[in-house]
Amino acid sequence: MARKPFYLTQELPKTLLLGIQAPYNRITNIDAYFDEFKNLVKANRGHYDKEQYIKVRTIDPAFFITKGKLDELVTFAKEHNIQEVIVSEAITARQERNLSEIFDCEVIDRTHLILDIFEKAAHSAEGKKQVAIAKLTYQKSRVAGKGIEMGQQSGLFGTRGPGETAKEKELRHINQQIHKFKKDLDKLQKTRDTQRRRRLDSGEPQIALIGYTNAGKSTILNAVAKSDVLAQDKLFATLDTTTRSLWIGPKKIGLISDTVGFIQQLPHQLIRAFKSTLSELQYADLLLQVVDLSDANWKSHIQVVHDILDELEIHKEMLYIFNKADKITNIQELLPQLEAYQPHIIISSRSKETMKPLFDFLAQYKQQ
């Protein structure tokens, strides 16, 4: 009798999204912040089963979440057979281990989630190595706190016990990998330096698009540079820096680059890993900050970009491009608020007609 065919299938774990309004989060619209969190999860895997949202007034050093709320969440998780919890905030290694133990499943924090998204979105050799360094650095911070557990598993304690030796081996391997990727990046950096010198020697204006993720930078780049960079309504659709010739009509007026999008609480591991790429901004003559005006937290998004630029010590002439105006029904009510950001223009990158203010600005830039 013939056997029935055997199919190996991989079931996704039953996942709980846990959105937390923490005391340090001064965001204007918390619902929009939680929507962004859900979109991060969708960008990574497109799947989750349950969602819970809470507000904490103080952060518990051991669990992040205070006991009363935590007990309720654990009960909810057990009732719904949750196998994985994804948290909207960055938590410490200790908090992650404690939550994993009390939920009896894997717990993924914001940093882990964003690193996974970056890993999938990186396509160039440079981008892949940068993300690899960031992930290894994050992994190193988690391994560094495993000494007690590894010692307990071995039944021995002491400075040279088997548990500690296992940890040391893992840390040594991580450090070796980080060192290797950094050496590879140094070689790629030399190529980038040569390309930059050529661009600077050309004397053409250097313009860079920056902004919060999914604000529309790639769509604008395609419109002004006659290019076909991937442009999707998705967080971190593109990571790799792209430089193109900037055309207004038949006239080439400079070079324009698209950069990785920013996000609130962008992991410091990523900022450090992408520092060589982001440092290209210091050679720009003009920064075009693209802002999604249809997002309720657009002001906070601008501040996030400013904070990261300050961290990188980049201070350049800037034009604010308020994008997605076609999605705004009360645009006139917003105009007084936009006056604080000068100079600025209002466009919709989906329409060539409403892109005219940008074309006009760029046509006049450094022409006087």
C-alpha positions in Angstrom: 0.0 0.0 0.0 1.4 3.3 -1.1 2.4 5.7 1.7 0.7 9.1 1.9 3.0 12.0 0.9 4.6 13.7 3.9 4.7 17.5 3.9 6.9 19.4 6.2 5.2 22.6 7.2 6.3 25.3 9.6 3.6 26.9 11.7 4.0 30.4 12.9 3.8 30.8 16.7 0.7 32.2 18.2 1.8 35.8 18.8 0.8 38.5 21.2 1.6 42.2 20.4 2.1 44.1 23.6 2.0 47.9 23.1 3.3 49.8 26.1 2.9 53.6 26.7 6.0 54.1 28.8 6.5 57.2 31.0 9.4 58.4 28.7 7.2 58.4 25.6 6.0 62.0 25.0 4.4 61.2 21.7 1.4 63.3 20.8 -0.9 60.5 19.5 -0.3 57.2 21.2 -2.7 55.4 18.9 -0.6 56.4 15.9 2.5 55.2 17.8 0.8 51.8 18.3 -0.2 51.7 14.7 3.4 52.2 13.8 4.3 49.3 16.1 1.8 47.0 14.3 3.2 48.1 10.9 6.7 47.2 12.1 5.5 43.7 12.9 3.7 43.4 9.6 6.9 44.6 7.8 8.8 41.8 9.5 6.4 38.9 9.2 2.9 40.1 8.4 1.4 38.0 11.2 0.1 38.3 14.7 -2.8 36.9 16.6 -3.7 39.0 19.7 -2.9 42.5 20.8 -2.9 44.2 24.2 -2.1 47.9 25.0 -1.2 49.2 28.4 0.1 52.3 30.1 2.8 52.1 32.8 3.6 55.0 35.1 6.9 53.5 36.3 9.2 51.0 34.8 10.0 47.9 36.8 13.7 47.2 36.6 13.2 43.5 36.6 10.2 43.1 34.3 9.7 46.6 32.7 5.9 46.1 33.5 4.6 46.5 37.1 3.3 43.4 38.8 -0.5 44.1 38.7 -0.5 44.6 34.9 2.0 41.8 34.3 -0.2 39.3 36.2 -3.2 40.2 34.0 -1.1 39.9 30.8 0.2 36.5 31.8 -3.3 35.3 32.5 -4.4 36.6 29.1 -1.5 34.9 27.4 -2.2 31.5 29.0 -5.9 31.7 28.1 -5.0 32.3 24.5 -2.1 29.8 24.3 0.4 32.5 23.3 3.7 31.2 22.2 5.5 34.5 21.5 5.3 38.1 22.8 6.5 41.1 20.8 6.9 44.2 22.9 6.7 47.8 21.5 9.6 49.0 23.7 13.3 48.3 24.0 13.9 46.3 27.1 17.1 45.1 28.9 18.5 41.6 28.7 17.5 41.0 32.3 13.9 42.2 31.6 13.7 40.0 28.5 14.9 36.9 30.3 12.5 37.5 33.2 9.5 38.1 30.9 10.3 35.0 28.8 10.3 33.0 32.0 7.0 34.3 33.3 5.2 34.1 29.9 6.9 30.8 29.3 7.7 31.8 25.7 10.1 33.9 23.6 9.9 37.6 24.1 11.0 40.0 21.3 11.6 43.6 22.0 11.5 46.7 19.8 15.3 46.6 19.1 15.2 42.9 18.1 12.2 43.6 15.8 13.8 46.5 14.0 17.0 44.6 13.6 15.1 41.7 12.0 13.5 44.2 9.5 16.8 45.7 8.6 18.3 42.3 8.0 15.6 41.5 5.5 15.7 44.9 3.8 19.5 45.1 3.3 20.5 44.1 -0.2 24.0 45.6 -0.8 27.1 44.0 0.6 27.7 47.1 2.8 24.1 47.2 4.1 24.2 43.5 5.0 27.5 43.8 6.9 26.3 46.9 8.7 23.1 45.1 9.9 25.2 42.0 10.8 27.4 44.1 13.1 24.3 45.7 14.7 22.7 42.3 15.3 25.9 40.8 16.7 26.3 43.8 19.0 22.7 43.3 20.3 23.3 39.6 20.7 26.5 40.3 22.6 24.6 42.4 25.2 22.2 39.4 25.7 25.0 36.8 26.0 26.9 39.0 28.5 24.1 38.5 31.1 23.9 34.8 30.8 26.7 33.9 33.2 24.5 33.0 36.2 22.1 30.9 34.1 24.9 29.0 32.4 26.6 28.5 35.7 23.3 27.1 37.2 22.8 24.8 34.2 26.3 23.3 34.8 25.8 23.1 38.5 29.0 24.9 39.1 29.9 28.5 40.1 33.2 30.3 40.1 35.3 32.4 37.8 36.4 29.4 35.7 33.3 27.2 35.8 32.1 25.4 32.6 29.1 27.8 32.3 31.3 30.8 32.3 33.6 29.2 29.8 30.7 28.5 27.4 29.7 32.2 27.7 33.3 33.3 27.0 33.4 31.1 23.9 30.2 32.6 22.6 31.4 36.2 23.3 34.7 35.4 21.7 33.0 34.1 18.6 30.7 37.2 18.4 33.7 39.5 18.8 35.6 37.7 16.0 32.6 38.0 13.7 32.2 41.8 14.5 35.9 42.3 13.8 35.7 40.5 10.5 32.7 42.5 9.3 34.3 45.7 10.4 37.4 44.9 8.3 35.2 44.1 5.3 33.4 47.4 5.8 36.7 49.3 5.9 37.5 48.0 2.5 34.1 49.0 1.2 34.5 52.4 2.9 37.6 53.0 0.8 35.6 52.5 -2.4 32.9 54.9 -1.0 35.6 57.5 -0.2 36.8 57.3 -3.8 33.3 57.7 -5.2 32.7 60.6 -2.9 35.9 62.4 -3.9 34.8 62.1 -7.5 31.4 63.6 -6.7 32.9 66.5 -4.7 35.5 67.2 -7.4 32.7 67.6 -10.0 31.6 70.8 -8.2 28.0 69.8 -8.6 25.6 70.5 -5.7 25.2 67.5 -3.3 21.6 67.1 -2.1 20.4 64.4 0.4 16.9 63.2 1.2 16.4 62.4 4.8 13.3 61.7 7.0 11.3 59.4 9.0 10.7 56.0 7.5 7.9 55.7 4.9 7.6 59.5 4.5 8.0 59.2 0.7 11.7 59.8 0.1 12.2 57.1 -2.5 9.1 58.3 -4.5 10.5 61.8 -4.5 13.9 60.5 -5.6 12.3 58.6 -8.5 10.5 61.8 -9.6 13.5 64.1 -9.6 16.2 61.7 -10.6 14.5 59.7 -13.4 15.3 56.5 -11.4 13.4 53.4 -10.3 14.3 52.9 -6.7 11.9 50.7 -4.8 9.1 52.8 -3.4 6.6 51.0 -1.2 4.0 52.0 1.5 6.1 50.0 4.0 8.4 50.7 6.8 12.1 50.5 5.8 11.3 49.4 2.2 14.8 50.6 1.3 18.0 50.7 3.3 20.8 51.2 0.9 22.0 54.7 0.1 21.3 55.5 -3.6 22.9 58.5 -5.4 21.5 59.7 -8.7 21.8 62.7 -11.0 19.2 65.4 -10.2 17.3 66.6 -13.2 14.8 69.4 -13.5 13.4 69.1 -17.0 16.3 68.6 -19.5 18.8 70.2 -17.1 21.0 68.4 -14.7 21.5 70.5 -11.6 23.4 68.3 -9.2 23.4 64.9 -7.4 20.8 63.6 -5.0 21.0 60.8 -2.5 18.3 58.8 -0.7 19.3 57.6 2.8 17.9 55.0 5.3 14.7 56.2 7.0 14.7 57.0 10.7 12.3 55.9 13.4 11.5 56.7 17.0 13.9 54.8 19.3 16.1 53.7 16.4 18.4 51.1 18.0 21.8 52.7 18.8 23.4 49.5 17.5 22.1 50.5 14.0 23.1 54.1 14.3 26.6 53.1 15.2 26.7 50.4 12.4 25.3 52.8 9.8 27.5 55.7 10.9 29.8 55.4 8.0 26.8 55.6 5.6 25.0 58.3 7.5 28.2 60.4 7.7 27.8 60.9 4.0 25.2 63.6 5.0 28.0 65.8 6.3 29.2 66.3 2.7 25.7 67.4 1.5 25.1 71.0 0.6 21.4 70.7 1.3 19.2 68.3 3.2 15.7 67.7 2.1 13.7 66.4 5.1 10.6 64.6 3.9 7.7 64.7 6.4 4.5 62.6 6.1 2.0 65.3 7.0 -0.8 62.8 7.1 0.7 61.1 10.2 -0.7 62.4 13.4 2.8 62.4 15.0 4.6 64.4 12.2 6.0 66.9 14.7 7.6 64.1 16.7 9.0 62.6 13.5 10.7 65.8 12.7 12.2 65.9 16.2 13.4 62.3 15.9 15.3 63.2 12.7 16.8 66.3 14.4 17.9 64.3 17.4 19.7 61.7 15.2 21.4 64.4 13.1 22.5 66.0 16.4 23.9 62.7 17.5 25.8 62.5 14.3 26.9 66.1 14.6 25.4 67.0 11.3 24.1 70.6 10.9 23.3 71.6 7.3 21.0 73.8 5.3 17.6 72.1 5.2 14.3 72.3 3.3 11.3 70.7 4.9 9.1 68.9 2.4 5.7 68.3 3.8 4.5 65.3 1.8 1.2 63.4 1.3 -0.9 66.6 1.3 -3.5 64.7 -0.8 -4.4 62.7 2.3 -5.1 65.8 4.4 -8.7 67.2 4.5 -7.9 70.1 6.8 -4.7 71.4 5.2 -5.6 75.0 5.9 -5.8 74.4 9.7 -2.3 73.0 9.6 -0.7 75.9 7.8 0.0 78.0 11.0 1.8 75.1 12.5 4.1 74.6 9.5 5.3 78.2 9.8 7.7 77.0 12.5 9.6 75.0 9.9 11.4 77.2 7.4 11.9 77.0 4.5 9.2 74.5 3.6 7.0 73.4 0.8 3.9 71.3 0.6 3.6 68.5 -2.0 2.1 65.2 -2.8 4.8 63.0 -4.3 2.1 60.9 -6.0 1.2 63.8 -8.3 3.5 65.6 -10.7 1.3 68.7 -10.5 1.7 69.1 -6.7 5.4 68.3 -7.0 5.9 71.7 -8.8 7.0 73.6 -5.6 9.9 71.1 -5.2 10.9 71.4 -8.8 10.8 75.2 -8.6 12.9 75.2 -5.5 15.5 72.9 -6.9 15.7 74.7 -10.2 16.5 77.9 -8.3 18.9 76.3 -5.8 22.4 77.8 -6.2 21.4 79.4 -9.4 21.3 82.9 -8.1 
